[in-house]
Structure formats: structure tokens, C-alpha cells
Amino acid sequence: MTAKKKVLIIEDDLFLVQMMQGFLEENGYAVIIAENGAQGLDLIKYEEPHLILCDRCMPKLSGYFLLEFLRTDYPQYNNIPFIFLTNLVDSRDIEGTLDLKPTAYLTKPIDSNKLLSIVKSSLSTEHTKT
């Protein structure tokens, strides 16, 4: 039996976290949760997730600054797929993150089937963990 892939959800909307957690666990993933970017950074270093789902705008450390911090100060995590979750639907917001090379950008409300498709696709191309 293979180990479950670990998905870290970094999100301050508890309802959305519960929805995504339940759905991902039902589909065979292990889920860990952080309610802000600072807590997420600690969990990334401790848990080494296979994939990160992260809100773009949060208190304490936004998803944007978390990914920027990972890209510059923690390059060992650059191969972990990083998916932004956001209410920001303006194309300029998406374009403003492209330099950080996120894996994907999902707008809220999150469609469960689209989420699962992107998670599966991102993990199938992942090369750092077995």
C-alpha cells in the first residue's frame, strides 16, 4: 500500500477549509491545515507536503509573500506544486503572480471537481517525492 499524498491547505476561511479537507480526504489524500501563511511556512518545513493549496490574501503572511519567500529563501521546496486560491478575479492579479510560477490559480468559490482535477494533474507531474 502506498502512502497518501500530503496536501497542505493554507486558508483562513474555515468553511472552505472544511469543504476542501473533506473532499480531498474522501479522494485519498492526507490533509494538513494552516490558517495563515506564517503557520503554513512552519508546516511546510516540518511536514514537507506534496502539494500546497494557499489563499492569495491572508493576515500574518499572504499567499503571495509566502510563495515569494519560498522561491527566494527555500529553493528546496520549489518543486512542491503551489496552487493559489483567491477571490481576486481581475486578470492583473493573476498576472501579478506569474513571476513566482505558481502551479495553478483557482478562483473562489472553488469547484470541487476542478480542484480534484488540478490536484491530480499537479501531483502526477511532481518529481521530488515518491
C-alpha positions in Angstrom: 0.0 0.0 0.0 1.4 3.4 -1.0 1.4 6.3 1.4 -1.2 9.0 0.9 0.0 12.2 -0.7 0.0 15.1 1.8 -1.9 18.3 0.8 -1.3 21.4 2.9 -4.3 23.8 2.9 -3.3 27.4 3.9 -6.6 29.2 4.2 -8.3 31.5 6.7 -11.9 30.7 5.7 -12.9 27.8 8.0 -15.9 26.8 5.9 -13.8 26.5 2.7 -11.1 24.6 4.6 -13.6 22.1 5.9 -15.1 21.6 2.4 -11.8 21.1 0.7 -10.4 18.9 3.5 -13.5 16.5 3.5 -13.4 16.3 -0.3 -9.7 15.7 -0.6 -9.7 13.1 2.2 -12.6 11.3 0.6 -10.5 11.1 -2.5 -7.5 9.5 -0.8 -5.3 12.5 0.3 -3.9 13.3 3.7 -4.7 16.9 4.6 -2.9 19.2 6.9 -4.1 22.7 7.6 -2.7 26.1 8.4 -4.8 29.2 9.0 -2.3 31.8 7.7 1.0 31.9 5.8 3.3 32.1 8.8 1.8 28.9 10.2 1.9 27.4 6.7 5.6 28.1 6.3 6.3 26.2 9.6 4.2 23.3 8.4 6.0 23.2 5.0 9.3 22.9 6.8 8.0 20.3 9.3 5.6 18.2 7.2 7.1 18.6 3.7 3.7 18.3 1.9 3.4 17.0 -1.7 1.2 19.9 -2.7 0.1 23.3 -1.3 -3.3 25.0 -1.7 -2.9 28.6 -0.4 -5.2 31.6 -0.2 -3.7 34.5 -2.0 -4.7 37.2 0.6 -4.5 36.4 4.3 -3.3 38.1 7.5 0.1 37.4 9.0 1.7 36.4 5.7 -0.2 36.4 2.4 0.0 33.6 0.0 1.8 35.8 -2.4 4.5 36.7 0.1 4.7 33.1 1.3 5.4 31.8 -2.2 7.8 34.7 -2.8 9.6 33.7 0.4 9.7 30.0 -0.6 11.1 30.8 -4.1 13.9 33.1 -2.8 14.8 31.7 0.7 13.8 28.0 0.5 14.6 26.7 -3.0 14.5 23.1 -1.8 10.7 23.5 -1.9 10.4 24.9 -5.4 9.2 21.6 -6.8 6.2 21.4 -4.5 3.1 22.3 -6.6 1.7 25.6 -5.2 -1.9 26.4 -6.1 -3.3 29.8 -5.3 -6.9 30.1 -4.1 -8.4 33.5 -4.4 -11.4 35.8 -4.6 -9.4 38.1 -6.8 -10.7 37.6 -10.3 -9.0 40.5 -12.1 -6.5 39.2 -14.7 -4.0 41.7 -13.4 -4.0 39.9 -10.0 -3.2 36.6 -11.8 -0.5 38.3 -14.0 1.0 39.8 -10.8 1.8 36.3 -9.5 3.2 34.8 -12.7 6.8 35.7 -11.9 6.5 33.3 -8.9 5.5 30.5 -11.1 2.5 29.1 -9.2 1.3 25.7 -10.5 -2.3 27.0 -10.8 -4.7 29.7 -9.8 -8.2 28.8 -8.6 -10.9 31.4 -8.1 -13.5 31.1 -5.3 -16.0 29.7 -5.0 -13.9 26.5 -5.5 -15.4 23.9 -7.8 -14.7 20.5 -6.1 -14.2 18.6 -9.4 -11.9 21.3 -10.8 -9.9 21.3 -7.5 -9.6 17.5 -7.7 -8.5 17.6 -11.3 -5.8 20.2 -10.7 -4.6 18.4 -7.6 -4.3 15.1 -9.5 -2.7 16.7 -12.5 -0.2 18.7 -10.3 0.8 15.6 -8.4 1.2 13.4 -11.5 3.9 15.8 -12.8 5.6 16.1 -9.4 9.2 14.8 -9.5 10.5 15.4 -5.9 8.6 12.8 -3.9 7.7 9.2 -4.5 
